[in-house]
Amino acid sequence: MTARNLLNLLVLAALWGASFLFIRIGVAEFGVAPLMALRVSIGAVFLVTLLVAQKGLASAWYDARRKWWPLFVVGILNSAAPFCLFAYAELTLSAGLTSVINATTPLWGALVAFVWLGDRLSGMRTTGLALGFAGVVLLVWDQITAPVGASGTPVPAAATTLAAGAALGATALYGVAANYTKQYLSGVDSLTVACGSMVGASIALLPLAAWRWPAAPVSTHAWLAVLALGVACTGIAYRLYFHLLATAGPARAMTVTFVIPVFGILWGALFLAESVSMRMIEGCGVVLIGTALAAGLIKRLRMQES
């Protein structure tokens, strides 16, 4: 990986790690559906503009129209539903913890591919799955022993467990979406997939946002958070990710998953004064090692070195 690609990967991880910070800031005032509808809509506008600039309106419309239904389904599976689940989770969980749970996405990708597509799971990958989920249990147990909600007040253990389940449900949907994309959108360029799916997510969430729009005025602080979510953490971040896919390849681009929790924990500690316990660090390490094994990253790195 070149120095420029490494820098892009770190910036991407910082942006996606910051998304958990901005969600935690915005969800308490906007609520789940309005916050996420704004995020995907702003991201969709950014990506549509980018796609039309690169392909032209006629070509972009033709590509999207041919695959409109799979793109809409991916929009639900990869954006609308998981974003809402993460937002719900962050009403209870810290931004740092939620970013670590997000790192289990490749675990679900491997598991769904095994169940759905019949991909083989080696002993190393099976061990990785077990380790990754054990790390999540360790993290959730730490949160249960000292739970603090988005309002800063203690919450019941059952609510913490439900929130962790919602975050895991979001990563499971990412795994389903990745395999669905492989099955039904193979050959469609990544920018069209991202753009079309983000538009689909917007169509799904905007009616819910109108129905659940907050009655109380929303602070400037929360509006800035949602703008950062839409522009920086969605639009700009997706653009960086496409660049990494094209120049560094999917295997190296995927390593961003392992760097996101570092920034998620860092931003939460710096800007939200979230505590970072030794158990949380240990759980994070177990999750990342398990994910690396389950995703086959260690095996791929060995093959590249040999």
Phi, psi and omega in degrees: 000131180289164180298324180292318178295323177297319178296317178299320179297318180293320177296317179299315179297322178296320180291312181290330173293325179289338180301326180290327174295311183292326176297315181298324179290316189275331190292329182296329181263318183280326192088169189294299186296314179299318181298313183286328175297318177295319180301308184289329180291316177296317177298321180296316179301315180299312185287323176298316178302316180295316182295315180296322179296325182277321188251339189090152186297316185296314181293318180296317180294320180297313181297317182290322183294324181296328186238034188297321183289311175302323178296320178295317179298316178296325176300322178289312187287326188256347182228293189303303184291309181295323177300317179294321179295319177295319179298317176299317180299323184280359166292340182239311186277157177286160178297320181297313180297317181296323178293328177290316178299325177302332181291351177279000182308313178297334176299312179293323178301316179293319182293316180294320178297324178294314183286318189270310187260357178075020177296142183283138175253114177286171178300322180295318181290323177296318176299320178298318177300313181297316180296316182300313181288331174295323177296322177296317178301318179298317179294315182294322178297320177298320180290325180294325182288338178215063187282135176224125182280182181296334179277356180088004181257152179298148179232154180297154180300324181297320179293321178296316179297319179296320179295317178297321177297322178296317179296318177294323176299322178296315180292328176297320178295324175301319179296318177296316182298319180298317180286326176296317179299316179298324184282319191244348181236022177297132181095346176273132184296151188296327180292320177295319178298312181296316181295310181297319180292326179290323175295317178300317178297322179296316179300321181288324189266334184300318176298321178294322179296318178297322180289323185254018183299136184297139180285325181278150177300143180265135184290159176300323179304313181290323178295320177297323178297317182288327175295318177297320178299313185287314185278303187282308188278350178241296184297300182294320181297317177298320180298317177297320181295319177299319180297318178295318178301319184285323188259330182252341180095157184299320184298315180286323179298326181295337182296348176301330180304326185276345181264334182306314181300328179300313180286324178301314178292318182298310181297320179298320180290320184286317190255341180241004180054037177285138180282147177237105182271164177297324179296325179293319178296318179296314179298320179299316179298318179295317179300314184292321177295314179298320180294319178299319178292313183294326181279353181075016184293318182297318178297318180296319180295322177296319180295323180291327181284330185279000000 
